[in-house]
Amino acid sequence: MQVHGGAPFWSSVAYAAMFLLGTLATLALPALCWALMAESRLKNFVADFRALNSELWLLFLVCIGTIVLPVITAVMVGNRYCRRCGGFKGCFLT
């Protein structure tokens, strides 16, 4: 799969990596603030995570999918298509 959707594979991977870096940069400060506030609760994090009920587990999966699905789409479709649509979000708005 060298070329898919009109863009070279590695170009699409680079575009997806830049999306992930942007997402991480956006979430870094809130994550740091959360870690400072939840310092004592972090000791029980694994046990609390395993005790999630089905509704919270579904919410967790939706949150992860919101970050992972655009990356997979950018690699599969190619970044030239996404740029013509007005950026990364254009893939999901058209």
Backbone atoms as SQL, in Angstrom:
CREATE TABLE atoms (id INTEGER PRIMARY KEY, chain TEXT, resi INTEGER, resn TEXT, atom TEXT, x REAL, y REAL, z REAL);
INSERT INTO atoms VALUES
  (1, 'A', 1, 'MET', 'N', 0.844, -1.178, 0.000),
  (2, 'A', 1, 'MET', 'CA', 0.000, 0.000, 0.000),
  (3, 'A', 1, 'MET', 'C', 0.891, 1.245, 0.000),
  (4, 'A', 2, 'GLN', 'N', 1.468, 1.541, -1.155),
  (5, 'A', 2, 'GLN', 'CA', 2.331, 2.713, -1.231),
  (6, 'A', 2, 'GLN', 'C', 1.525, 4.003, -1.330),
  (7, 'A', 3, 'VAL', 'N', 0.515, 3.989, -2.168),
  (8, 'A', 3, 'VAL', 'CA', -0.288, 5.197, -2.348),
  (9, 'A', 3, 'VAL', 'C', -1.756, 4.829, -2.182),
  (10, 'A', 4, 'HIS', 'N', -2.446, 5.582, -1.356),
  (11, 'A', 4, 'HIS', 'CA', -3.866, 5.336, -1.126),
  (12, 'A', 4, 'HIS', 'C', -4.548, 6.680, -0.971),
  (13, 'A', 5, 'GLY', 'N', -5.553, 6.919, -1.728),
  (14, 'A', 5, 'GLY', 'CA', -6.274, 8.188, -1.618),
  (15, 'A', 5, 'GLY', 'C', -5.514, 9.356, -2.191),
  (16, 'A', 6, 'GLY', 'N', -4.525, 9.094, -3.050),
  (17, 'A', 6, 'GLY', 'CA', -3.787, 10.171, -3.695),
  (18, 'A', 6, 'GLY', 'C', -2.616, 10.706, -2.893),
  (19, 'A', 7, 'ALA', 'N', -2.302, 10.150, -1.775),
  (20, 'A', 7, 'ALA', 'CA', -1.176, 10.635, -0.972),
  (21, 'A', 7, 'ALA', 'C', -0.250, 9.474, -0.635),
  (22, 'A', 8, 'PRO', 'N', 1.050, 9.723, -0.600),
  (23, 'A', 8, 'PRO', 'CA', 1.976, 8.657, -0.198),
  (24, 'A', 8, 'PRO', 'C', 1.698, 8.202, 1.240),
  (25, 'A', 9, 'PHE', 'N', 1.975, 6.947, 1.476),
  (26, 'A', 9, 'PHE', 'CA', 1.680, 6.357, 2.784),
  (27, 'A', 9, 'PHE', 'C', 2.401, 7.089, 3.907),
  (28, 'A', 10, 'TRP', 'N', 3.685, 7.338, 3.762),
  (29, 'A', 10, 'TRP', 'CA', 4.456, 7.940, 4.862),
  (30, 'A', 10, 'TRP', 'C', 4.062, 9.393, 5.094),
  (31, 'A', 11, 'SER', 'N', 3.606, 10.053, 4.054),
  (32, 'A', 11, 'SER', 'CA', 3.105, 11.412, 4.232),
  (33, 'A', 11, 'SER', 'C', 1.841, 11.399, 5.092),
  (34, 'A', 12, 'SER', 'N', 0.982, 10.411, 4.843),
  (35, 'A', 12, 'SER', 'CA', -0.234, 10.284, 5.647),
  (36, 'A', 12, 'SER', 'C', 0.087, 9.916, 7.093),
  (37, 'A', 13, 'VAL', 'N', 1.074, 9.057, 7.281),
  (38, 'A', 13, 'VAL', 'CA', 1.484, 8.695, 8.645),
  (39, 'A', 13, 'VAL', 'C', 2.030, 9.917, 9.370),
  (40, 'A', 14, 'ALA', 'N', 2.827, 10.737, 8.663),
  (41, 'A', 14, 'ALA', 'CA', 3.360, 11.954, 9.281),
  (42, 'A', 14, 'ALA', 'C', 2.231, 12.910, 9.657),
  (43, 'A', 15, 'TYR', 'N', 1.235, 13.025, 8.797),
  (44, 'A', 15, 'TYR', 'CA', 0.096, 13.895, 9.086),
  (45, 'A', 15, 'TYR', 'C', -0.676, 13.392, 10.310),
  (46, 'A', 16, 'ALA', 'N', -0.861, 12.095, 10.397),
  (47, 'A', 16, 'ALA', 'CA', -1.547, 11.515, 11.546),
  (48, 'A', 16, 'ALA', 'C', -0.732, 11.709, 12.822),
  (49, 'A', 17, 'ALA', 'N', 0.594, 11.587, 12.716),
  (50, 'A', 17, 'ALA', 'CA', 1.454, 11.805, 13.889),
  (51, 'A', 17, 'ALA', 'C', 1.371, 13.252, 14.362),
  (52, 'A', 18, 'MET', 'N', 1.290, 14.181, 13.418),
  (53, 'A', 18, 'MET', 'CA', 1.157, 15.585, 13.804),
  (54, 'A', 18, 'MET', 'C', -0.182, 15.838, 14.508),
  (55, 'A', 19, 'PHE', 'N', -1.229, 15.145, 14.070),
  (56, 'A', 19, 'PHE', 'CA', -2.511, 15.253, 14.760),
  (57, 'A', 19, 'PHE', 'C', -2.385, 14.767, 16.198),
  (58, 'A', 20, 'LEU', 'N', -1.716, 13.627, 16.383),
  (59, 'A', 20, 'LEU', 'CA', -1.535, 13.099, 17.736),
  (60, 'A', 20, 'LEU', 'C', -0.713, 14.053, 18.595),
  (61, 'A', 21, 'LEU', 'N', 0.344, 14.626, 18.029),
  (62, 'A', 21, 'LEU', 'CA', 1.147, 15.586, 18.790),
  (63, 'A', 21, 'LEU', 'C', 0.318, 16.811, 19.173),
  (64, 'A', 22, 'GLY', 'N', -0.515, 17.280, 18.256),
  (65, 'A', 22, 'GLY', 'CA', -1.388, 18.413, 18.574),
  (66, 'A', 22, 'GLY', 'C', -2.380, 18.079, 19.673),
  (67, 'A', 23, 'THR', 'N', -2.924, 16.873, 19.614),
  (68, 'A', 23, 'THR', 'CA', -3.858, 16.441, 20.649),
  (69, 'A', 23, 'THR', 'C', -3.157, 16.338, 21.997),
  (70, 'A', 24, 'LEU', 'N', -1.953, 15.778, 21.996),
  (71, 'A', 24, 'LEU', 'CA', -1.200, 15.666, 23.248),
  (72, 'A', 24, 'LEU', 'C', -0.839, 17.039, 23.805),
  (73, 'A', 25, 'ALA', 'N', -0.468, 17.967, 22.924),
  (74, 'A', 25, 'ALA', 'CA', -0.137, 19.316, 23.388),
  (75, 'A', 25, 'ALA', 'C', -1.357, 20.006, 23.978),
  (76, 'A', 26, 'THR', 'N', -2.517, 19.758, 23.389),
  (77, 'A', 26, 'THR', 'CA', -3.747, 20.353, 23.897),
  (78, 'A', 26, 'THR', 'C', -4.132, 19.783, 25.255),
  (79, 'A', 27, 'LEU', 'N', -3.872, 18.506, 25.459),
  (80, 'A', 27, 'LEU', 'CA', -4.279, 17.848, 26.698),
  (81, 'A', 27, 'LEU', 'C', -3.212, 17.851, 27.787),
  (82, 'A', 28, 'ALA', 'N', -2.009, 18.305, 27.491),
  (83, 'A', 28, 'ALA', 'CA', -0.915, 18.224, 28.463),
  (84, 'A', 28, 'ALA', 'C', -1.190, 19.055, 29.722),
  (85, 'A', 29, 'LEU', 'N', -1.567, 20.300, 29.558),
  (86, 'A', 29, 'LEU', 'CA', -1.802, 21.156, 30.730),
  (87, 'A', 29, 'LEU', 'C', -2.994, 20.677, 31.563),
  (88, 'A', 30, 'PRO', 'N', -4.144, 20.354, 30.946),
  (89, 'A', 30, 'PRO', 'CA', -5.236, 19.816, 31.773),
  (90, 'A', 30, 'PRO', 'C', -4.861, 18.511, 32.477),
  (91, 'A', 31, 'ALA', 'N', -4.076, 17.658, 31.819),
  (92, 'A', 31, 'ALA', 'CA', -3.662, 16.399, 32.453),
  (93, 'A', 31, 'ALA', 'C', -2.746, 16.663, 33.644),
  (94, 'A', 32, 'LEU', 'N', -1.862, 17.632, 33.505),
  (95, 'A', 32, 'LEU', 'CA', -0.969, 17.981, 34.622),
  (96, 'A', 32, 'LEU', 'C', -1.776, 18.531, 35.798),
  (97, 'A', 33, 'CYS', 'N', -2.718, 19.416, 35.517),
  (98, 'A', 33, 'CYS', 'CA', -3.558, 19.961, 36.598),
  (99, 'A', 33, 'CYS', 'C', -4.361, 18.854, 37.268),
  (100, 'A', 34, 'TRP', 'N', -4.895, 17.940, 36.457),
  (101, 'A', 34, 'TRP', 'CA', -5.665, 16.831, 37.020),
  (102, 'A', 34, 'TRP', 'C', -4.779, 15.962, 37.902),
  (103, 'A', 35, 'ALA', 'N', -3.557, 15.673, 37.452),
  (104, 'A', 35, 'ALA', 'CA', -2.656, 14.832, 38.235),
  (105, 'A', 35, 'ALA', 'C', -2.302, 15.494, 39.565),
  (106, 'A', 36, 'LEU', 'N', -2.120, 16.804, 39.561),
  (107, 'A', 36, 'LEU', 'CA', -1.810, 17.499, 40.814),
  (108, 'A', 36, 'LEU', 'C', -3.003, 17.486, 41.771),
  (109, 'A', 37, 'MET', 'N', -4.205, 17.622, 41.232),
  (110, 'A', 37, 'MET', 'CA', -5.388, 17.634, 42.094),
  (111, 'A', 37, 'MET', 'C', -5.748, 16.234, 42.589),
  (112, 'A', 38, 'ALA', 'N', -5.516, 15.216, 41.768),
  (113, 'A', 38, 'ALA', 'CA', -5.935, 13.856, 42.104),
  (114, 'A', 38, 'ALA', 'C', -4.784, 13.016, 42.633),
  (115, 'A', 39, 'GLU', 'N', -3.805, 13.649, 43.189),
  (116, 'A', 39, 'GLU', 'CA', -2.588, 12.974, 43.647),
  (117, 'A', 39, 'GLU', 'C', -2.870, 11.779, 44.553),
  (118, 'A', 40, 'SER', 'N', -3.733, 11.954, 45.521),
  (119, 'A', 40, 'SER', 'CA', -3.997, 10.859, 46.468),
  (120, 'A', 40, 'SER', 'C', -4.846, 9.753, 45.828),
  (121, 'A', 41, 'ARG', 'N', -5.710, 10.113, 44.871),
  (122, 'A', 41, 'ARG', 'CA', -6.558, 9.115, 44.216),
  (123, 'A', 41, 'ARG', 'C', -5.796, 8.265, 43.210),
  (124, 'A', 42, 'LEU', 'N', -4.658, 8.742, 42.763),
  (125, 'A', 42, 'LEU', 'CA', -3.895, 8.010, 41.750),
  (126, 'A', 42, 'LEU', 'C', -3.373, 6.675, 42.277),
  (127, 'A', 43, 'LYS', 'N', -3.243, 6.557, 43.574),
  (128, 'A', 43, 'LYS', 'CA', -2.777, 5.292, 44.148),
  (129, 'A', 43, 'LYS', 'C', -3.796, 4.179, 43.915),
  (130, 'A', 44, 'ASN', 'N', -5.064, 4.526, 43.850),
  (131, 'A', 44, 'ASN', 'CA', -6.134, 3.548, 43.641),
  (132, 'A', 44, 'ASN', 'C', -6.612, 3.516, 42.190),
  (133, 'A', 45, 'PHE', 'N', -5.871, 4.121, 41.265),
  (134, 'A', 45, 'PHE', 'CA', -6.330, 4.269, 39.890),
  (135, 'A', 45, 'PHE', 'C', -6.600, 2.932, 39.210),
  (136, 'A', 46, 'VAL', 'N', -5.695, 1.983, 39.328),
  (137, 'A', 46, 'VAL', 'CA', -5.865, 0.690, 38.650),
  (138, 'A', 46, 'VAL', 'C', -7.084, -0.044, 39.194),
  (139, 'A', 47, 'ALA', 'N', -7.245, -0.037, 40.493),
  (140, 'A', 47, 'ALA', 'CA', -8.404, -0.718, 41.087),
  (141, 'A', 47, 'ALA', 'C', -9.709, -0.040, 40.678),
  (142, 'A', 48, 'ASP', 'N', -9.722, 1.295, 40.636),
  (143, 'A', 48, 'ASP', 'CA', -10.918, 2.015, 40.211),
  (144, 'A', 48, 'ASP', 'C', -11.220, 1.758, 38.736),
  (145, 'A', 49, 'PHE', 'N', -10.181, 1.681, 37.928),
  (146, 'A', 49, 'PHE', 'CA', -10.366, 1.441, 36.497),
  (147, 'A', 49, 'PHE', 'C', -10.945, 0.056, 36.242),
  (148, 'A', 50, 'ARG', 'N', -10.500, -0.919, 36.987),
  (149, 'A', 50, 'ARG', 'CA', -11.034, -2.282, 36.836),
  (150, 'A', 50, 'ARG', 'C', -12.468, -2.397, 37.338),
  (151, 'A', 51, 'ALA', 'N', -12.874, -1.504, 38.237),
  (152, 'A', 51, 'ALA', 'CA', -14.223, -1.562, 38.806),
  (153, 'A', 51, 'ALA', 'C', -15.240, -0.745, 38.011),
  (154, 'A', 52, 'LEU', 'N', -14.879, -0.257, 36.837),
  (155, 'A', 52, 'LEU', 'CA', -15.812, 0.531, 36.032),
  (156, 'A', 52, 'LEU', 'C', -17.030, -0.304, 35.646),
  (157, 'A', 53, 'ASN', 'N', -18.200, 0.309, 35.729),
  (158, 'A', 53, 'ASN', 'CA', -19.390, -0.395, 35.261),
  (159, 'A', 53, 'ASN', 'C', -19.472, -0.259, 33.736),
  (160, 'A', 54, 'SER', 'N', -20.428, -0.917, 33.117),
  (161, 'A', 54, 'SER', 'CA', -20.480, -0.980, 31.656),
  (162, 'A', 54, 'SER', 'C', -20.712, 0.390, 31.012),
  (163, 'A', 55, 'GLU', 'N', -21.486, 1.265, 31.656),
  (164, 'A', 55, 'GLU', 'CA', -21.743, 2.582, 31.084),
  (165, 'A', 55, 'GLU', 'C', -20.480, 3.435, 31.054),
  (166, 'A', 56, 'LEU', 'N', -19.703, 3.417, 32.124),
  (167, 'A', 56, 'LEU', 'CA', -18.458, 4.178, 32.159),
  (168, 'A', 56, 'LEU', 'C', -17.414, 3.586, 31.225),
  (169, 'A', 57, 'TRP', 'N', -17.416, 2.262, 31.087),
  (170, 'A', 57, 'TRP', 'CA', -16.486, 1.616, 30.155),
  (171, 'A', 57, 'TRP', 'C', -16.805, 2.047, 28.723),
  (172, 'A', 58, 'LEU', 'N', -18.083, 2.132, 28.374),
  (173, 'A', 58, 'LEU', 'CA', -18.493, 2.580, 27.051),
  (174, 'A', 58, 'LEU', 'C', -18.063, 4.030, 26.823),
  (175, 'A', 59, 'LEU', 'N', -18.234, 4.876, 27.813),
  (176, 'A', 59, 'LEU', 'CA', -17.803, 6.271, 27.705),
  (177, 'A', 59, 'LEU', 'C', -16.294, 6.361, 27.493),
  (178, 'A', 60, 'PHE', 'N', -15.536, 5.545, 28.189),
  (179, 'A', 60, 'PHE', 'CA', -14.090, 5.506, 28.022),
  (180, 'A', 60, 'PHE', 'C', -13.717, 5.096, 26.600),
  (181, 'A', 61, 'LEU', 'N', -14.378, 4.077, 26.063),
  (182, 'A', 61, 'LEU', 'CA', -14.098, 3.621, 24.705),
  (183, 'A', 61, 'LEU', 'C', -14.450, 4.688, 23.664),
  (184, 'A', 62, 'VAL', 'N', -15.534, 5.420, 23.879),
  (185, 'A', 62, 'VAL', 'CA', -15.905, 6.499, 22.963),
  (186, 'A', 62, 'VAL', 'C', -14.848, 7.603, 22.992),
  (187, 'A', 63, 'CYS', 'N', -14.348, 7.930, 24.160),
  (188, 'A', 63, 'CYS', 'CA', -13.302, 8.959, 24.272),
  (189, 'A', 63, 'CYS', 'C', -12.029, 8.531, 23.553),
  (190, 'A', 64, 'ILE', 'N', -11.631, 7.293, 23.719),
  (191, 'A', 64, 'ILE', 'CA', -10.434, 6.796, 23.040),
  (192, 'A', 64, 'ILE', 'C', -10.666, 6.760, 21.531),
  (193, 'A', 65, 'GLY', 'N', -11.843, 6.328, 21.108),
  (194, 'A', 65, 'GLY', 'CA', -12.165, 6.284, 19.686),
  (195, 'A', 65, 'GLY', 'C', -12.161, 7.654, 19.042),
  (196, 'A', 66, 'THR', 'N', -12.542, 8.687, 19.782),
  (197, 'A', 66, 'THR', 'CA', -12.544, 10.042, 19.262),
  (198, 'A', 66, 'THR', 'C', -11.138, 10.500, 18.904),
  (199, 'A', 67, 'ILE', 'N', -10.156, 10.010, 19.604),
  (200, 'A', 67, 'ILE', 'CA', -8.766, 10.377, 19.319),
  (201, 'A', 67, 'ILE', 'C', -8.156, 9.441, 18.281),
  (202, 'A', 68, 'VAL', 'N', -8.458, 8.163, 18.342),
  (203, 'A', 68, 'VAL', 'CA', -7.798, 7.183, 17.483),
  (204, 'A', 68, 'VAL', 'C', -8.405, 7.144, 16.079),
  (205, 'A', 69, 'LEU', 'N', -9.722, 7.270, 15.937),
  (206, 'A', 69, 'LEU', 'CA', -10.368, 7.145, 14.641),
  (207, 'A', 69, 'LEU', 'C', -9.888, 8.175, 13.615),
  (208, 'A', 70, 'PRO', 'N', -9.729, 9.458, 13.954),
  (209, 'A', 70, 'PRO', 'CA', -9.204, 10.396, 12.956),
  (210, 'A', 70, 'PRO', 'C', -7.787, 10.047, 12.482),
  (211, 'A', 71, 'VAL', 'N', -6.977, 9.519, 13.370),
  (212, 'A', 71, 'VAL', 'CA', -5.619, 9.141, 12.985),
  (213, 'A', 71, 'VAL', 'C', -5.664, 8.003, 11.970),
  (214, 'A', 72, 'ILE', 'N', -6.473, 7.001, 12.232),
  (215, 'A', 72, 'ILE', 'CA', -6.597, 5.867, 11.318),
  (216, 'A', 72, 'ILE', 'C', -7.162, 6.342, 9.977),
  (217, 'A', 73, 'THR', 'N', -8.145, 7.235, 10.015),
  (218, 'A', 73, 'THR', 'CA', -8.740, 7.742, 8.784),
  (219, 'A', 73, 'THR', 'C', -7.734, 8.532, 7.961),
  (220, 'A', 74, 'ALA', 'N', -6.916, 9.342, 8.592),
  (221, 'A', 74, 'ALA', 'CA', -5.920, 10.129, 7.861),
  (222, 'A', 74, 'ALA', 'C', -4.911, 9.230, 7.176),
  (223, 'A', 75, 'VAL', 'N', -4.526, 8.152, 7.822),
  (224, 'A', 75, 'VAL', 'CA', -3.572, 7.228, 7.209),
  (225, 'A', 75, 'VAL', 'C', -4.227, 6.496, 6.044),
  (226, 'A', 76, 'MET', 'N', -5.459, 6.057, 6.201),
  (227, 'A', 76, 'MET', 'CA', -6.122, 5.282, 5.165),
  (228, 'A', 76, 'MET', 'C', -6.542, 6.139, 3.974),
  (229, 'A', 77, 'VAL', 'N', -7.064, 7.329, 4.211),
  (230, 'A', 77, 'VAL', 'CA', -7.563, 8.182, 3.139),
  (231, 'A', 77, 'VAL', 'C', -6.428, 8.975, 2.506),
  (232, 'A', 78, 'GLY', 'N', -5.511, 9.420, 3.306),
  (233, 'A', 78, 'GLY', 'CA', -4.412, 10.233, 2.804),
  (234, 'A', 78, 'GLY', 'C', -4.622, 11.687, 3.160),
  (235, 'A', 79, 'ASN', 'N', -3.536, 12.391, 3.361),
  (236, 'A', 79, 'ASN', 'CA', -3.653, 13.762, 3.852),
  (237, 'A', 79, 'ASN', 'C', -4.010, 14.755, 2.762),
  (238, 'A', 80, 'ARG', 'N', -3.829, 14.446, 1.481),
  (239, 'A', 80, 'ARG', 'CA', -4.228, 15.388, 0.431),
  (240, 'A', 80, 'ARG', 'C', -5.742, 15.569, 0.429),
  (241, 'A', 81, 'TYR', 'N', -6.468, 14.494, 0.632),
  (242, 'A', 81, 'TYR', 'CA', -7.925, 14.598, 0.695),
  (243, 'A', 81, 'TYR', 'C', -8.339, 15.463, 1.885),
  (244, 'A', 82, 'CYS', 'N', -7.712, 15.262, 3.007),
  (245, 'A', 82, 'CYS', 'CA', -8.073, 16.018, 4.208),
  (246, 'A', 82, 'CYS', 'C', -7.761, 17.495, 4.044),
  (247, 'A', 83, 'ARG', 'N', -6.663, 17.817, 3.364),
  (248, 'A', 83, 'ARG', 'CA', -6.327, 19.229, 3.167),
  (249, 'A', 83, 'ARG', 'C', -7.338, 19.910, 2.251),
  (250, 'A', 84, 'ARG', 'N', -7.811, 19.202, 1.222),
  (251, 'A', 84, 'ARG', 'CA', -8.805, 19.799, 0.328),
  (252, 'A', 84, 'ARG', 'C', -10.116, 20.047, 1.052),
  (253, 'A', 85, 'CYS', 'N', -10.410, 19.289, 2.064),
  (254, 'A', 85, 'CYS', 'CA', -11.667, 19.436, 2.793),
  (255, 'A', 85, 'CYS', 'C', -11.585, 20.483, 3.883),
  (256, 'A', 86, 'GLY', 'N', -10.467, 21.142, 4.005),
  (257, 'A', 86, 'GLY', 'CA', -10.347, 22.181, 5.018),
  (258, 'A', 86, 'GLY', 'C', -9.696, 21.683, 6.283),
  (259, 'A', 87, 'GLY', 'N', -8.790, 20.761, 6.148),
  (260, 'A', 87, 'GLY', 'CA', -8.068, 20.265, 7.311),
  (261, 'A', 87, 'GLY', 'C', -8.586, 18.910, 7.764),
  (262, 'A', 88, 'PHE', 'N', -8.097, 18.508, 8.883),
  (263, 'A', 88, 'PHE', 'CA', -8.377, 17.169, 9.373),
  (264, 'A', 88, 'PHE', 'C', -9.858, 16.979, 9.674),
  (265, 'A', 89, 'LYS', 'N', -10.502, 17.982, 10.235),
  (266, 'A', 89, 'LYS', 'CA', -11.906, 17.839, 10.607),
  (267, 'A', 89, 'LYS', 'C', -12.792, 17.711, 9.383),
  (268, 'A', 90, 'GLY', 'N', -12.313, 18.185, 8.226),
  (269, 'A', 90, 'GLY', 'CA', -13.083, 18.101, 6.999),
  (270, 'A', 90, 'GLY', 'C', -13.409, 16.681, 6.606),
  (271, 'A', 91, 'CYS', 'N', -12.587, 15.735, 7.015),
  (272, 'A', 91, 'CYS', 'CA', -12.839, 14.322, 6.686),
  (273, 'A', 91, 'CYS', 'C', -14.150, 13.848, 7.290),
  (274, 'A', 92, 'PHE', 'N', -14.554, 14.442, 8.384),
  (275, 'A', 92, 'PHE', 'CA', -15.729, 13.957, 9.099),
  (276, 'A', 92, 'PHE', 'C', -16.934, 14.873, 8.916),
  (277, 'A', 93, 'LEU', 'N', -16.719, 16.044, 8.304),
  (278, 'A', 93, 'LEU', 'CA', -17.818, 16.990, 8.149),
  (279, 'A', 93, 'LEU', 'C', -18.438, 16.948, 6.748),
  (280, 'A', 94, 'THR', 'N', -17.766, 16.291, 5.793),
  (281, 'A', 94, 'THR', 'CA', -18.300, 16.266, 4.427),
  (282, 'A', 94, 'THR', 'C', -19.203, 15.091, 4.211);
